């Protein structure tokens, strides 16, 4: 079946625009290897924490990681984080998966992160390689027998996330220092080792790396009062 005239005009216009971008854009005139380095510097090496923005479908608020070792800490603003990806069609194609591949995703708000997983396409989900999750967001108490030992299973939301992230290569399991020091973790029968075991049993990849890290209320990177900006992460559903 032959293309209709309108489709042919649109295709020719897109081809002309691509050619014009390649000759007019200083960025696109650079070698592909150098463009890749620029993309990595602009879009990568951040820790992204996701919460749902009210009233805006498939729009999520992110917080980027703390980069300062000073007592008060400083935050990189995520404002315009995705601006580069919207410059033109070619750059969008070249960078479409990098925001997922190059950054760490923090599932601090587990159910909001679950919303993000539901909104993304399979290709975007497969591009996510690094996840941070807290012990209590992994483990769900399986029995309420106060006289017997506690037992735990994986939280359904965490299971869905692990099953969806088929390209996951590493998971950082976070344990609050204050909870351990005041005996709460021991009282509840929780531990990072238990969470790691549960994650290993439910992950898609057998060779995924697991790490344990302490987090503290005094850590400036965990300060909930940091600046937030809304960015649009487009899903395909």
URZIHU-V215693 format. One record per backbone hydrogen bond with DSSP energy under -0.5 kcal/mol. CO is the residue of the C=O (numbers start at 1). NH is the residue of the N-H. E is the energy in kcal/mol with one decimal. If there is no record, write none. Layout:
# URZIHU-V215693
co=[CO:CO]
nh=[NH:NH]
e=[E:E]
This chain:
# URZIHU-V215693
co=[4:5:6:7:8:9:10:11:12:13:14:15:16:17:18:19:20:21:25:27:31:32:33:34:35:36:37:38:39:40:46:46:47:48:49:51:52:53:56:58:59:60:61:62:63:65:74:74:76:78:80:82:82:83:84:88:89:90:91:92:95:95:97:97:98:100:102:103:104:104:105:105:106:108:109:109:110:111:112:113:114:115:116:119:119:121:122:123:124:125:129:129:130:131:132:133:134:134:135:135:138:140:144:151:151:153:155:156:157:158:159:160:161:162:164:165:169:170:171:171:172:172:173:174:175:176:177:178:179:179:180:183:184:185:185:186:191:192:193:194:195:196:197:198:199:199:205:209:211:213:215:216:219:220:223:229:231:231:232]
nh=[8:9:10:11:12:13:14:15:16:17:18:19:20:21:22:23:24:25:29:30:35:36:37:38:39:40:41:42:43:44:48:104:49:106:63:61:54:56:59:233:53:231:51:229:49:76:67:68:64:81:83:85:86:86:87:92:93:94:95:96:98:99:100:101:102:129:45:130:48:106:107:132:50:110:112:113:114:115:116:117:118:119:120:236:237:125:126:127:128:128:169:170:105:172:107:174:137:138:138:139:155:153:146:142:143:140:159:160:161:162:163:164:165:204:166:168:209:131:173:211:133:174:213:135:215:180:181:182:184:185:183:187:188:189:190:189:195:196:197:198:199:200:201:202:202:203:208:171:173:175:177:219:222:223:226:62:60:233:234]
e=[-2.0:-2.2:-2.4:-2.6:-2.4:-2.4:-2.4:-2.3:-2.3:-2.2:-2.4:-2.3:-2.3:-2.6:-2.2:-1.4:-2.6:-2.4:-1.2:-1.2:-2.3:-2.2:-1.5:-2.0:-2.7:-2.3:-2.1:-2.4:-2.8:-1.8:-0.6:-2.7:-0.6:-3.6:-1.0:-3.1:-0.6:-1.5:-1.7:-0.6:-1.9:-1.5:-2.0:-1.0:-1.5:-1.1:-1.4:-0.8:-0.5:-2.1:-1.4:-0.6:-0.6:-1.4:-1.5:-2.3:-2.3:-2.2:-1.7:-1.0:-0.8:-0.8:-0.9:-2.3:-2.8:-0.7:-1.7:-0.5:-3.7:-0.5:-0.6:-2.5:-1.0:-1.1:-0.5:-2.5:-2.0:-1.5:-1.9:-2.4:-2.0:-1.4:-1.5:-0.6:-1.1:-2.5:-2.5:-0.9:-0.6:-1.2:-2.5:-2.1:-2.2:-2.7:-3.1:-2.7:-1.3:-0.7:-1.5:-2.0:-2.2:-3.0:-0.9:-3.4:-0.7:-3.4:-2.5:-2.5:-2.0:-2.5:-2.4:-2.0:-2.0:-0.6:-1.8:-1.5:-3.0:-1.9:-0.6:-2.5:-2.5:-0.6:-2.4:-2.4:-2.0:-1.7:-2.7:-1.9:-1.3:-1.4:-1.1:-2.5:-2.2:-0.7:-2.5:-0.6:-2.0:-2.5:-2.0:-2.3:-2.6:-2.6:-1.7:-0.9:-0.9:-1.6:-0.8:-2.4:-3.6:-2.1:-2.9:-1.3:-2.2:-1.2:-0.9:-1.5:-1.2:-0.7:-0.7]
